[in-house]
């Protein structure tokens, strides 16, 4: 597998180099030189396969001979060892539950796969790998648990002070060992900017072997394609084949993975990008003007991204064909009041509790289906609602079943370094804590 930078299509690197370097020095993002289409036979037989079998087939298709088949299968069986069921709420409306992994969020797919790929590629005696990650909520917890105890790696997580939920903060600040957390006085966009700048800083790169666990790393996107194929397989067993996916969208890695799956041959009728008040992409889809802006804080905090990194990848997939992009992707945005109303409506109608991000995806799907009733809709549930008890209405939150793993976090000591949203401060911290 070879990859190029979105800022330089003439040069290519190996998958290993893209995983470890995370972001090209030209500040683009890595994309596959070739995206092989899966065979019609594989697609038609998806309904007969398990999630690990689907994951192996998809990974083998795009990675080629980068990792020997036996090693790749063992890696996937270890990483993807939890379910992602599709649950019917009503006729032609399904929820894809992506919160059954260790950190109770969809990002377990990417973090666990990536940690094992990096561990596989690391050679004995090589320089320690330092993983930098910015989080608006769920990425930090998933990466912390995905890399916890992995030999010869260390993870530094940057998160915006006061802008993640209590459970999310516990998941990313109470691990110790090879995981360290930085509480940044700023927004997720500030955290993401610090991480990106670190990758292009010559002095830091001379001292550290830096990589990222954010969705800017291609190793995060590839495993996220698995659950789109698996969801379609589950619906195929129910006799459904015309499917639209509504995706809670912040940094646009999740929907970017869906589009990568579509490029590999997954027959998707429509992708629905559902955002909160940070509506850069829905605004673009309506006006044709792409205008990043500072992020604003909402109750769906993991989507508080004003300048989504992965949009350049999505644009690259369509090679400048804006009409085709707008035909396949529809965007909707909702404010906090509408989000709370959606949480209450889903529970009232179905006795089903959704997190605020999931509620936004449900609302977008219902709005889209009001004009496309003939298509089965799947909205992605990206996190367990127990992570957001303070923003879910009390009468609904009372019905949340809290997993034992969350109960075990209570009382554990927070370990985090407070820091201004300053690259000089971040760089000084890294150089003083080698």
N, C-alpha and C positions, 0 to 999 in steps of 0.2 A: 504494500500500500504506500503510495506517494501522496504528499500533500503540498499545496502551494499557499502563499499568503494572499489574502484578498487585496493586498496592495501591490503584489508582484506575482503575476501568474506564470512568469517565465522560468522561475527557479522552483525546485521541489526538494522536499526533505522526507526522511523515512518517518513511519509512525512513531517509532521510539523517540526520535529527535523531537517530533511535534509534541509528544506527551511530556517529555522532560523540559523542553523550552517553553511550552505552554503558549507563548505569544511571540510572533516574529519580531525582530528588532525594528522592522519598519512600521510597527504598531498596527499591522493588520491582524487578521485571524486566520488560522489554518483551515483549509478546506480540501477534501479529497480531489485529486486530479481526475479520478474516475469514480463514479458511483454506479457500480454494476447493478443491473436490474435482476431481481430474483426470478427464478424460472416460474412459468405459469403453473407448473406441476406443484412446486412448493407452496405457492399462494393458494391453490385450490385445495391442498391437503392440510392447511393450517388448522382446521377444526379437529384434526386427528392428533394434534401434537400438544405436549405439555409446554408450560412456560419455559423451562430450561432447554427443551428441545428447540423451541422457536428461537430463543436467544442464541443458541449455538449456530443454528442455520443462518440467521441474520448476520451475526458477527463474522462467521466464516466467509460469507458473501462479500462483505465490505473490506475485511482485513486481508483477505487472500491468504498467502502463505507466511504472513508476518509472524504468527505464532503457530507452531505445529498443532494439528487438530487435537491430539490427545491432551496437550497442555491447555489448549483453549477450552476444551470441554471441562476439564477439572477446575479451571479458573472460574468459569461461569457457574458450575454446580455449587461452588463454594460461595460465590458472591450473590447469586440470585436464588436464595434459599428460603424465600417467603412468597406468599401469594399476592396476586393483584386481581381480585375478582370484579366482574361486572355485575352490578345489582340492579334489578328492575324496580323502578319507582312507579311507573305507569306505562301504558302501552306506548312503545317507541321512545321512552325516556329512561335512560340508564345512567347510573353513576359508576365510574371506574375508580375503585378504592385503591389508592396508591400509598396508603399509610400503614401497611402491615409489616414494614421493616423495622430495624432496631431503633431508629430515631423518629419513627411514626410520621415520615414524610416521603414524598416521591423521590427526593434527592438521594435516598439510600441506594437506588439503582445505580446512579452515576458514581457516588462516592465509593461504594464497595467495589464496583468493577474497576474504577481507576486505581484504588489503593493496591489491588491485587495485580493489575497490569504493571504498575510502577515497581512493586516488589519483585515481580517476575523478571523485569528488565535489569534491575539493579544487580551488578556483579560484586562478588566478594572483594572487599578492599577499596571499593569506590568511595568517593567523597560523599558525605552525608547529604541527603536530599532535603531541602527546606521548602515546604509547601506553604505558600501564602494564599489566604482566602478571605475575601470580603463577603459578609453575609447581611442580608436584610431580615434574617430570621432562621429559616430551616436549613440552609446550606451549612451553617456552622456546626449544628448538631450532627448532621449526617456525616460531614467530613471528620469531625472529632471521633465519632464512633467507628467510622470506616478505617481510619488510620491509627487508632489507639493501639499502641504496642507493636506496630509494624516496625521491624528492625531497620536501622540506618535511615530513618525518616523523622522529621520534626515538622509540626504544623503550627503556623501562627495565624490565628483567626482575628480579623478586624470586624467589629460590629458597632453600629451607631448607638451611643448612650441614650437610654430611655426610649428606644424605638423598636425593641424586640419584646416579646411576651416573657412573662416570668419563667414558664417552662422552657422556652427556647433558650433563655439566658442560662438556666441551670444546666441544660444539655451541653452548652459549649464552654462553660467556665468551671466545671466541677470535676474535670477528668484528671488533670495533672499528667504525670508521665511525660510523653513526648508531645503533649498538646498545650499550647499557651494562647491566652486570649488578651486582646487589646480592646479596651472600651473607648471608642473614639467620640470626641465631642463634635458631632456632625451628623451627616446623613449617610445612607448607603452609598450614594453617588460619590461622596467624599472618600469613603473606605475603598471603593472600587478604583478611584483615581490614584490613591496611594499605592495600591497593589500594582496597577498598570505601570506607574512611574518607576517602581522598584525594578521591574523587569528590564527596563531600558537604561538603568543607572550602571555605568561602567564599574564604579568602585564596588558597589554591592555585588555585582556579578563576578568580580574578581575574588571576592571573599566567600560568597555563598554559591551553592548550586541550587538556583531558584526554579520553582515551577508553581503552577496554580492549580487549585482544585475548584475554581469557579467554572461556570459553563463556557468561559472563553477557551477552556481546554477541550480539545476534540474528544478526549477520552471520557468526558462527561456526557457528551451528546449521543455517542454511539449506543450505550446501554439504555438510554431513554427511548430509543426506537423500539426496544423489545416489547414494552407494554402496549404500544399502539397495535402491533401485530397480534399480540395476545388478546387484546380486547376484541379486535375484529374476528379472531378465531372463535371466541366465546359466543359472539353474536351469530357467526356462521352456523354454529350448532343449533341456534334458535331459529334458523331460517331467515336471518336478516343479512342482507349484503349491501344495501345502500345506507352508508353511515356517515354522519358528520360528527366532528369532535369539537367541543367547546373547551377552551384551555385557559385557565387563569394565567395571566401573563404579566411578568415584571421585567426580567432581563431578556426575555424571549428565547431562552434556551429550550424550554419545554415544547413550545410550539415549533421551534426550529427543528427539534428532534422528530416531531411528527411529520414535518415537511421532508426531512431526510428519508423517513420511512416511505412517504409517498413517492419520492424519487426512486426508491428501490422497488417500487411496484405495488405498494399497498393501495387498494382502490378506495380512496376517500372522496366523498362528494364535496365536502366543505370543511374548512378550518375556521373556527370562530375565536378570534382573539378577544378575550374578556379582560378588561382592565378596571382599575379604580380611577380616582381622579387624575392619576398620572397617565394621561391619555395621548401621549405622543404618537403612538402608532394608529389608534382609531382616528385621530384627527388627520393623519396623513392619508389614510384610506378614504376619507371623505373629501379632503381638499386637494390632495396631491402634493402638499407642502410638508416636508419632513423637518420638524423644528423641535429639537431636543430642548428641554427646559429643566430648571431645578426641580427636584422631587419634592412632593408635599406629603406630610404624614397623614396616614389613614388608619382605620382599624384593620385593614387587610395589609399588614405591614410588609409581608414578604414580596409584595408587588409595588412597593414604593420606589420606583425607578423612573427617573425622568429622561435618561439617556441610555436606553437598553443596548448593551454591547452586541448582542447576537443579531440585531437587525441587519448588520452588514453581511452576515452569513445568509440570511433569508433573501436579501436583495441579490446576492451573488448567485443563489440557486436559480434565480429567474433571468440572470444575464441581461438585466436592463429592460426586460419585457414587463413594464409596469401594468399593462392591461391584464396580462395573464396572472400576475400576482394578485391584483385586486379582484379578479374573478374567483380565485381559490380561497382567499382570506377575507373574511368580514370582521369588522371590529366594532365592539360596543364598550362603553365606559359607564360606570355608575358611582354615585357618591355614597358616603357612609350611611345616610338615612335609607337609601334604597337597598343597601347591603343588609342592614338589620331587618328590613321588611322581608327580604328574600329568605333570611334565616328563619324568621317566624312563619312564613308561608310554607316552606318546605316541611317544617315540623308539623304544622297544623294539618297539612294535606296527607303527609306520609309517615308521621311519627319517626322522622329520620333527622338526626342532628348533623348539620354541616358547619364547617369552619367558614369564616368570612370570605376567604379566597374561593372556596368551593361554591358558596352562595352566589358569587358574582358570575361564575361560569354557568350555573344553573339558570340564572336570570337571562344571561345572553343567549343560551340555547333556546329557552322558551320564546324569547322575542324573535329569534331567527326562525324557529319552527312555526310561528304564527303565519308565515308566508311560504313554508316548505313542509307541509304536514306529511308529505309522502316519504320523508327521509327519517330513518332512525337516528336519534340523537344520543350522544354519550358526552356527559360532562365530567371532567376530571376532578376528583377529590384529592387534593395535593397534600393535605395534612390532617391529622387527627384533631377533632374539635377540642379535645382536652387541653390543647396548647393555648387556647384562647378563651379561658373562662371569663375574663374581665370584659370582653367585648361582645360576648353572646348574651342575649337577654336572659335574665335569671330564670324565668319560667321554662326556658328551653335548656339552659345550661344544667339545670337540676337533673336532666335526663342523660347527661354524659356519663358513660362508663369509663372510668379512669384506669388505664393499664397499670399493672404492677411496676413496670419499669419507670413510670413517672412517679409513682408513690415513693419509690426508692431514692429519688433525687432529693426529697424533702430533708432538710437539715444538713445536706452536704455543703462544705465550705466553698464559697465563690473565690476563684483565683483569677483575677483580671488586673491588668495595668491600665490606668487611665491615661489618655493621651489626647492632645489637641489634633485637629484635622490639618496637620502640617507635615509635609514630606520631610523637612529637616528633622523634626522630632521623631518621625518614624524611622528614618535612616539612622539617626543617632542611636535609637533603641536597638536596632538590628546590629549595628557595629559594636555596641557595648555588650551584647548578649549572644556572642557567637557560640 
